[in-house]
Amino acid sequence: MTKITKDSRIVAHITMKLSAGLADDSTKVNNRPAIINMGDQSISPAFEAELLGLAAGESKEFTLVAKDAFGEK
């Protein structure tokens, strides 16, 4: 089974939620999945760390604090 590595290219639906659990943004709205190239710094290291090791077709829910998701202000 294929697993996500530090060099993977991922095509996935992503839903971001606010801390109250309400959806803030989702790729599912327009049925256009996100394309992520692991290691190209397009997403935060913390986000990448959550994806590493996931198998093709596997889903995962996780929480990132703002600084880990979007970087320091």
Secondary structure as GFF3:
##gff-version 3
##sequence-region A 1 73
A	DSSP	beta_strand	9	12	.	.	.	ID=ss1
A	DSSP	beta_strand	15	17	.	.	.	ID=ss2
A	DSSP	beta_strand	23	26	.	.	.	ID=ss3
A	DSSP	beta_strand	34	37	.	.	.	ID=ss4
A	DSSP	alpha_helix	45	51	.	.	.	ID=ss5
A	DSSP	alpha_helix	66	70	.	.	.	ID=ss6
###
